[in-house]
Amino acid sequence: MAEHRTMQRRALLEAARALLSEGGTEALTFPALAERTGLARSSVYEYFRSRAAVVEELCAVDFPVWAAEVEAAMTAAATPEGRVEAYVRRQLALVGDRRHRAVVAISAGELDEGAREKIRAAHGGLVALTVEALEQLGHQQPRLTAMLLQGVVDAAVRRIELGAAEDPGHITEAAVAMALHGVRRTP
């Protein structure tokens, strides 16, 4: 019985990822979850009390995996600059991933404060990954710089997600250049 419930919960989360990825937060409804999974609508309520509960669980399950991928890319880099570059590149490489698209859709929606706090905490952990590299690069305020760096990444994510006129590869290169060189003109 417990194994069946675990499988159903996983199926509901996968359906939620798909709905968020395809149609944003408006698409994430209990009737849509029921339809995608073949469950009765009332059964969905046995697993989650609200949309916010679905969102919180998605964050709890997906964000650590995503952050681990970013951290692994950073760990593989040999220099502080390389770690900053890996931080930017890996996040932008994950943009097309269904887990990432769900997190972006979640972030754009109206959520209760509990869900928003979990997202903020998860993002804080991601930002913290760059603080040590920025300290090694001599930044006087590495935490602030890390938050601003994440702002560059977030802007690049939005550009890619919106299907901007620029190629996603060009957006990634511009974000990396901004992260490593600021607004100075590069040769």
Secondary structure, DSSP 8 states (H G I E B T S, - for coil): -HHHHHHHHHHHHHHHHHHHHHH-GGG--HHHHHHHHT--HHHHHHH-SSHHHHHHHHHHHHHHHHHHHHHHHHHH-SSHHHHHHHHHHHHHHGGGSHHHHHHHHHHHS---HHHHHHHHHHHHHHHHHHHHHHHHTT-SSHHHHHHHHHHHHHHHHHHHHTT-SS-HHHHHHHHHHHHHHTTS---
